[in-house]
Amino acid sequence: MDIVLCTRFSTLRAFYPDELGKSTTHDFHQNGNIKNYCPNQKCNTDLDKINAGCLWLLDQLFVKNKKSDINIADYIIIWLSYMLNLKNDNNINNVNTFYDEYINKGEEYKKSTVDFTGCKSYIELINKKKNLMTINIENISKFYAAFKPLCNMYTELNANDTTDKSYLENANKFVEKYNELNEVSDITEDSPYYQVLSTLSNDYNNFKEFCNSSNVDCNDIQSLSPIKIKENSVQDSGQKFEATSSSSITNKLIPVLSIIGIIGFLLGISYKYSLFGFRKRFQKQQIREKLKK
């Protein structure tokens, strides 16, 4: 995260507010080249505007400013999911349906080149983050509520006035939202929930580096507590490994023990036959000795 990313989101909100009932004097179509992503250069519906806004963010961040960090897509997907829920269109009210109808079928998502991210197109980039679309709407809203004050920290830092602490209020808001998100009891390291919370946490911690580069002392912001991983998630993994190992060992031992048993059985038979033969020879020897006498 940096001031470029946050400025782009702030600009989009100025032309397309993210709060119900909030009006704007800005014409949506006057936001740079955003109208190029509208049908016939005219976005008539909220779905048209959300789709154009998504493409505009991808273009501004990954093409215009050559951002190679694909975790930026986390914030675009959070914005996308949040706006779809906010506008609540009867035809499309969740991100998965939007993906099927707009992203998967949209030519703009397929033809744009972002090779420096390791992806050939926008859709390939989004597909790497598609698991985020499984996060429920309630949590998406909470993530977006944490994302906004985090971005405001970056845009409100005043390098020209080191006594200006306007960023501190947003830092406190972010920590409050982060702590709420961190109270979920079933966070696992392989979950999309953990992935987004980790991205937010890293960008908050990186804010101090941003301050240092701007020659501003930001040591007054709070430290974040580590993400609370579900306690038995590690134990479960260990137990599964132990169970698998035990099962594997048992499976290997059974044929070995079977072979040992068969060998023992055959040796027993051989021993009995050898003993029987020895007795027969001994008896014949005794009979010969008696006949001689």
C-alpha positions as CSV (number, residue, x, y, z in Angstrom):
1,M,0.0,0.0,0.0
2,D,1.1,3.5,-0.7
3,I,-0.2,7.0,-1.4
4,V,-0.8,6.3,-5.1
5,L,-3.1,3.3,-4.3
6,C,-5.0,5.3,-1.7
7,T,-5.3,8.4,-3.8
8,R,-6.9,6.3,-6.6
9,F,-9.5,4.9,-4.3
10,S,-10.2,8.3,-2.8
11,T,-10.7,9.7,-6.3
12,L,-13.1,7.0,-7.3
13,R,-15.1,7.6,-4.1
14,A,-15.4,11.3,-5.0
15,F,-17.0,10.4,-8.3
16,Y,-18.9,7.4,-7.1
17,P,-19.7,7.6,-3.3
18,D,-19.5,4.4,-1.2
19,E,-22.2,5.5,1.1
20,L,-26.0,5.3,0.5
21,G,-27.7,8.7,0.2
22,K,-24.4,10.5,-0.2
23,S,-24.4,12.7,-3.3
24,T,-21.6,14.1,-5.4
25,T,-21.3,17.1,-7.7
26,H,-18.8,15.2,-9.9
27,D,-19.9,13.6,-13.1
28,F,-18.9,9.9,-13.0
29,H,-17.9,10.0,-16.6
30,Q,-15.4,12.9,-16.1
31,N,-13.1,10.7,-14.0
32,G,-10.2,10.3,-16.3
33,N,-10.7,7.6,-18.9
34,I,-13.3,5.7,-16.8
35,K,-16.0,6.2,-19.5
36,N,-14.0,4.0,-21.8
37,Y,-15.1,1.1,-19.7
38,C,-18.8,2.0,-19.9
39,P,-21.1,0.5,-22.6
40,N,-20.9,2.9,-25.5
41,Q,-19.0,5.3,-23.1
42,K,-22.1,5.7,-21.0
43,C,-22.7,4.0,-17.6
44,N,-26.4,4.1,-17.0
45,T,-26.7,1.6,-14.1
46,D,-24.9,0.9,-10.8
47,L,-23.6,-2.3,-12.2
48,D,-22.1,-0.5,-15.2
49,K,-20.4,2.0,-12.8
50,I,-19.1,-0.8,-10.5
51,N,-17.7,-2.7,-13.5
52,A,-16.1,0.5,-14.9
53,G,-14.8,1.4,-11.5
54,C,-13.2,-2.1,-11.1
55,L,-11.5,-1.8,-14.5
56,W,-10.4,1.7,-13.8
57,L,-8.7,0.7,-10.6
58,L,-7.0,-2.2,-12.3
59,D,-5.8,0.1,-15.1
60,Q,-4.6,2.9,-12.7
61,L,-2.7,0.6,-10.3
62,F,-1.4,-2.2,-12.5
63,V,-0.9,-0.5,-15.9
64,K,-0.5,3.2,-15.3
65,N,1.6,2.9,-12.1
66,K,3.1,-0.6,-12.8
67,K,2.3,-2.0,-9.4
68,S,3.7,-5.6,-9.2
69,D,2.3,-6.5,-5.8
70,I,-0.8,-8.6,-6.6
71,N,-2.0,-8.2,-3.0
72,I,-3.3,-4.9,-4.2
73,A,-6.0,-6.9,-5.9
74,D,-7.3,-7.8,-2.4
75,Y,-8.4,-4.2,-1.9
76,I,-10.0,-4.1,-5.4
77,I,-12.0,-7.2,-4.7
78,I,-13.0,-5.9,-1.2
79,W,-14.2,-2.7,-2.8
80,L,-16.1,-4.6,-5.5
81,S,-17.8,-6.9,-3.0
82,Y,-18.7,-4.0,-0.8
83,M,-20.2,-1.9,-3.5
84,L,-22.3,-4.8,-4.9
85,N,-23.7,-5.3,-1.5
86,L,-24.3,-1.6,-1.0
87,K,-26.1,-1.1,-4.3
88,N,-27.9,-4.4,-4.0
89,D,-29.0,-4.8,-7.6
90,N,-31.9,-7.3,-8.0
91,N,-30.1,-9.0,-10.9
92,I,-26.6,-9.2,-9.4
93,N,-26.1,-8.8,-5.6
94,N,-23.0,-10.9,-5.0
95,V,-19.5,-11.0,-6.3
96,N,-19.6,-14.5,-7.7
97,T,-22.5,-13.7,-10.0
98,F,-20.8,-10.5,-11.0
99,Y,-17.6,-12.5,-11.8
100,D,-19.6,-14.8,-14.1
101,E,-21.5,-12.1,-15.9
102,Y,-18.9,-9.3,-16.2
103,I,-15.4,-10.5,-15.5
104,N,-15.5,-13.9,-17.1
105,K,-17.3,-12.7,-20.1
106,G,-15.8,-9.2,-20.4
107,E,-13.2,-8.7,-23.1
108,E,-11.5,-5.8,-21.2
109,Y,-10.5,-8.3,-18.4
110,K,-8.9,-10.6,-20.9
111,K,-7.0,-8.3,-23.2
112,S,-5.2,-6.1,-20.8
113,T,-1.5,-7.0,-20.2
114,V,0.1,-7.0,-16.8
115,D,3.1,-9.3,-17.4
116,F,5.2,-7.7,-14.7
117,T,2.8,-9.1,-12.0
118,G,3.3,-12.7,-13.3
119,C,-0.1,-12.6,-14.9
120,K,-1.0,-12.1,-18.5
121,S,-4.3,-10.4,-18.0
122,Y,-6.7,-8.9,-15.4
123,I,-8.8,-12.0,-15.3
124,E,-5.7,-14.2,-14.5
125,L,-4.7,-11.7,-11.8
126,I,-8.2,-11.8,-10.3
127,N,-8.4,-15.6,-10.5
128,K,-5.3,-15.8,-8.2
129,K,-7.4,-13.9,-5.7
130,K,-10.8,-15.6,-6.5
131,N,-10.9,-17.3,-3.1
132,L,-11.5,-13.9,-1.5
133,M,-14.9,-14.0,-3.1
134,T,-16.0,-16.7,-0.7
135,I,-15.8,-14.3,2.3
136,N,-19.3,-13.5,3.5
137,I,-20.8,-10.1,3.0
138,E,-20.8,-9.1,6.7
139,N,-17.0,-9.7,6.9
140,I,-16.4,-7.9,3.6
141,S,-18.1,-4.8,5.1
142,K,-15.9,-5.0,8.2
143,F,-12.7,-5.4,6.0
144,Y,-13.8,-2.3,4.0
145,A,-14.4,-0.4,7.2
146,A,-10.8,-1.1,8.2
147,F,-9.4,-0.4,4.7
148,K,-10.7,3.2,4.6
149,P,-9.0,4.6,7.7
150,L,-5.8,2.7,6.8
151,C,-5.8,4.5,3.4
152,N,-6.6,7.8,5.0
153,M,-3.5,7.4,7.1
154,Y,-1.4,7.5,4.0
155,T,-3.2,10.4,2.3
156,E,-3.4,12.6,5.4
157,L,0.2,12.4,6.4
158,N,1.6,15.9,6.1
159,A,5.3,15.9,5.3
160,N,5.3,19.7,5.3
161,D,4.0,19.9,8.9
162,T,5.5,17.3,11.2
163,T,3.3,18.5,14.0
164,D,0.1,17.6,12.1
165,K,-1.2,14.4,13.6
166,S,-4.4,14.1,11.6
167,Y,-3.3,10.6,10.6
168,L,-3.4,9.5,14.2
169,E,-7.2,9.5,14.4
170,N,-7.4,7.2,11.4
171,A,-4.7,5.0,12.9
172,N,-6.8,4.5,16.1
173,K,-9.9,3.8,14.0
174,F,-8.0,1.2,12.0
175,V,-6.7,-0.5,15.2
176,E,-10.3,-0.7,16.5
177,K,-11.6,-2.3,13.4
178,Y,-8.6,-4.6,13.2
179,N,-9.2,-5.8,16.7
180,E,-12.8,-6.6,15.9
181,L,-11.8,-8.6,12.9
182,N,-9.1,-10.4,15.0
183,E,-11.7,-11.6,17.5
184,V,-13.1,-14.2,15.1
185,S,-12.5,-17.6,16.7
186,D,-12.0,-19.8,13.7
187,I,-9.2,-18.0,11.7
188,T,-6.9,-20.5,10.0
189,E,-3.8,-19.7,8.1
190,D,-5.1,-21.1,4.8
191,S,-8.3,-19.1,4.9
192,P,-9.1,-16.1,2.7
193,Y,-10.1,-14.3,5.9
194,Y,-6.6,-14.6,7.2
195,Q,-5.1,-13.6,3.9
196,V,-7.0,-10.2,3.9
197,L,-6.3,-9.6,7.6
198,S,-2.7,-10.3,7.0
199,T,-2.5,-7.8,4.1
200,L,-4.1,-5.1,6.2
201,S,-1.8,-5.8,9.1
202,N,1.3,-5.7,6.9
203,D,0.3,-2.4,5.3
204,Y,-0.4,-0.9,8.7
205,N,3.0,-1.9,9.9
206,N,4.6,-0.6,6.7
207,F,3.1,2.8,7.4
208,K,6.1,3.6,9.7
209,E,8.4,3.1,6.8
210,F,6.3,5.5,4.8
211,C,6.6,8.0,7.6
212,N,10.4,7.6,7.7
213,S,10.6,8.2,3.9
214,S,8.6,11.4,4.5
215,N,10.8,12.5,7.4
216,V,7.8,12.3,9.8
217,D,7.9,10.6,13.3
218,C,5.0,8.2,13.5
219,N,6.1,6.2,16.6
220,D,2.9,7.4,18.4
221,I,0.7,4.9,16.5
222,Q,-0.4,1.8,18.3
223,S,1.2,-1.6,17.7
224,L,-1.0,-4.4,16.3
225,S,-1.5,-7.7,18.2
226,P,-0.6,-10.8,16.2
227,I,-3.4,-12.5,14.2
228,K,-5.1,-15.0,16.5
229,I,-4.9,-18.4,14.7
230,K,-7.4,-21.1,15.7
231,E,-5.5,-23.0,18.5
232,N,-6.4,-26.5,17.4
233,S,-5.6,-25.9,13.7
234,V,-2.0,-26.7,14.3
235,Q,-2.9,-29.6,16.6
236,D,-5.3,-30.9,14.0
237,S,-2.5,-30.9,11.4
238,G,-0.2,-32.7,13.8
239,Q,-2.8,-35.2,14.7
240,K,-3.6,-35.8,11.0
241,F,0.1,-36.3,10.3
242,E,0.5,-38.7,13.3
243,A,-2.6,-40.6,12.2
244,T,-1.3,-40.8,8.7
245,S,2.1,-41.9,9.8
246,S,0.7,-44.5,12.2
247,S,-1.5,-45.9,9.5
248,S,1.4,-46.0,7.1
249,I,3.6,-47.8,9.6
250,T,0.8,-50.2,10.4
251,N,0.2,-50.9,6.7
252,K,3.9,-51.6,6.3
253,L,4.2,-53.8,9.4
254,I,1.2,-56.1,8.5
255,P,2.8,-57.7,5.4
256,V,6.2,-57.9,7.2
257,L,4.6,-59.7,10.2
258,S,2.7,-62.0,7.9
259,I,5.9,-63.0,6.1
260,I,7.6,-63.6,9.5
261,G,4.6,-65.7,10.6
262,I,4.7,-67.8,7.4
263,I,8.4,-68.4,7.7
264,G,8.0,-69.4,11.4
265,F,5.2,-71.8,10.4
266,L,7.3,-73.4,7.7
267,L,10.3,-73.7,10.0
268,G,8.1,-75.4,12.6
269,I,6.9,-78.0,10.1
270,S,10.5,-78.6,8.9
271,Y,11.6,-79.1,12.5
272,K,8.8,-81.6,13.2
273,Y,9.7,-83.6,10.1
274,S,13.4,-83.5,11.0
275,L,12.6,-84.7,14.5
276,F,10.3,-87.5,13.2
277,G,13.0,-88.7,10.8
278,F,15.6,-88.7,13.5
279,R,13.4,-90.9,15.8
280,K,12.8,-93.4,13.0
281,R,16.5,-93.8,12.3
282,F,17.2,-94.2,16.0
283,Q,14.6,-97.0,16.3
284,K,16.0,-98.8,13.3
285,Q,19.5,-98.7,14.9
286,Q,18.2,-100.2,18.1
287,I,16.5,-103.1,16.2
288,R,19.7,-103.9,14.3
289,E,21.7,-104.0,17.6
290,K,19.1,-106.4,19.1
291,L,19.3,-108.8,16.1
292,K,23.1,-108.9,16.4
293,K,22.8,-109.9,20.0
